[in-house]
Amino acid sequence: MSGQQSEIEVVSIIDPYLYQRLLSFRNMNVVINTTKNPLQGLLNSVSPDHVVIEVSNTPFYVRIQEIVWITLA
């Protein structure tokens, strides 16, 4: 490339309904099924693009786009 830098644009789709539901589950024990495997633990924090679930005192950062379903444990 002749010395020029290209810009990278990050695009993320936010589902406002899922985001609001996840906020209502904050600080509760939940089961989150992802495209890889289910996780059961305490939902610590919710952001528009990811959640943090604590499983056996270990935080897991899960992209909301990877969530298939969520329920209370």
C-alpha positions in Angstrom: 0.0 0.0 0.0 1.5 3.3 -1.0 1.8 4.7 2.5 -1.9 5.2 2.9 -3.8 3.9 5.9 -7.2 2.4 5.5 -10.0 3.0 8.0 -11.8 0.2 9.6 -15.5 0.6 10.4 -16.9 -1.6 13.1 -20.6 -2.4 12.7 -22.6 -4.2 15.4 -26.3 -5.0 15.3 -28.0 -4.4 18.7 -31.3 -6.1 19.5 -33.0 -3.6 21.9 -35.6 -6.2 23.1 -32.9 -8.7 24.1 -30.8 -6.0 25.6 -33.7 -4.8 27.8 -34.5 -8.4 28.8 -30.8 -9.0 29.7 -30.8 -5.9 31.9 -33.8 -7.3 33.8 -31.8 -10.5 34.5 -28.7 -8.6 35.9 -27.5 -9.9 39.3 -29.5 -13.1 38.9 -28.5 -16.7 38.3 -29.1 -17.5 34.6 -28.4 -20.1 32.0 -27.2 -18.7 28.7 -27.0 -21.0 25.7 -24.5 -19.8 23.2 -23.7 -21.1 19.7 -20.9 -23.2 21.4 -22.2 -24.3 24.8 -24.4 -23.3 27.7 -23.1 -21.3 30.7 -24.8 -21.2 34.1 -23.9 -18.6 36.6 -24.5 -15.0 37.9 -25.1 -12.4 35.2 -22.8 -9.6 36.5 -23.0 -7.0 33.8 -24.8 -6.2 30.5 -23.6 -4.0 27.7 -25.1 -3.4 24.3 -22.6 -5.8 22.7 -21.7 -8.3 25.4 -22.6 -9.7 28.8 -20.4 -10.9 31.7 -21.5 -14.1 33.4 -19.6 -15.4 36.5 -19.3 -19.2 36.5 -17.5 -20.7 39.6 -15.9 -17.3 40.4 -14.6 -17.0 36.8 -15.9 -14.2 34.6 -16.9 -15.1 31.0 -17.5 -12.4 28.4 -20.1 -13.4 25.9 -21.0 -11.5 22.8 -24.7 -10.9 22.6 -24.7 -12.0 19.0 -23.5 -15.5 20.2 -26.5 -15.9 22.6 -29.2 -18.4 21.3 -31.4 -18.3 24.4 -31.3 -17.2 28.1 -33.4 -18.3 31.1 -33.4 -17.9 34.8 -31.6 -20.8 36.6 
